[in-house]
């Protein structure tokens, strides 16, 4: 495998970190919905 | 052939699974309580036991990573934890289950091994983002466990422990096969040569190391204390609200409380790479906003970013108490999310600095800072549960413990002096005068 240049990996790393922040926001929204309605636990 | 991205991915997957193993016991606490007829005290013991082995284990694991290579240490940790997790699926008594899960929980020591591994592959200007991606994604294992395991397995914790153990064995084999300890053989040899007892004591006695350890106790120590405590907090502190929302039986309360706990865990974990990125950004821009902190050290902007995080952590602790006393569950969830983000700023910020301050002793330094700080996960829940009102504990910890930690951090980081002289005993005292050329931490 060829080594990535710093810019390439750093750009990809930033995409991953933004995606992870998005997941955290989604989980928060899900929990907030559950706290408000009690019905979000349909998967439980 | 390999490259740094492959090594980062291997370390991250390994740590994610180790964290999943570590906190999978807590995810099934109510089911285990029912299956074995545990008392509240026994359940509390089981929950707290997850952290017991972390402080000494991480110190030893960090040193071992410098000594024999991270890939070897990580494979061993995942291997024994996986085997014992499989055995725990067949435990027929609480005593046996307790002992086996204690061993499985020790998989959490692998954190410092991966920190050392990543630091041996990435360069100074990108280390914050790399360590953040490793640790943040790995930490998410706790949140994934709290959120998904009860939904996937219901009350069947035995099958979950079996599957998690098999997964750990597979990852251990891959880690050993594809893992390479450092970018160059010389770099690996340098870490190995700086892993004596004197090197360890030198690191432990630096004020900068102690300050970063306290900062990590305020962030990661806090994060794991909350992982263990929050399900109990929401089940007790918001019992009436949960009942009113329809969560009445044990499994429903377990699922709801686990979901709220996951808000903290996910935000604290998944914002951590962003914190590492911010540390890199502050370093690139040269931002040093606090006049009372040193600004002349080569890594000073990163030190300033950590202080920002620590101050935000204290504010969010008090806010969590206020939201709890208000008794409004949705407000508590929102504050908890913000709280998790501030915690991530601390965890990501600290380990964006550690490999740079101790570039020749990354494992030993990570073991000390990442290990001793974990004791916070044992101490804080005692305070949360010890105060008269279940909501007050956060403010008590924030104001009575964390503010003195911040004061020490400011005191330790205020001087421009070198690492060699700024500690208990000089570099020469610990390493001898002839080591100054080889050390290079300064």
Interface residues (C-beta under 8 A of the other chain):
Chain A: X1 X2 X3 X4 X6 X9 X10 X12 X13 X14 X16 X17 X18 X20 X21 X23 X24 X27 X28 X30 X31 X32 X34 X35 X36 X37 X38 X39 X40 X41 X43 X44
Chain B: X1 X2 X3 X4 X5 X6 X123 X125 X126 X129 X130 X132 X133 X136 X137 X140 X143 X147 X150 X151 X244 X245 X246 X247 X251 X252 X255 X256 X259 X260 X262 X263 X266 X267 X269 X270 X271 X273 X274 X277 X329 X330 X332 X333 X334 X337 X340 X341
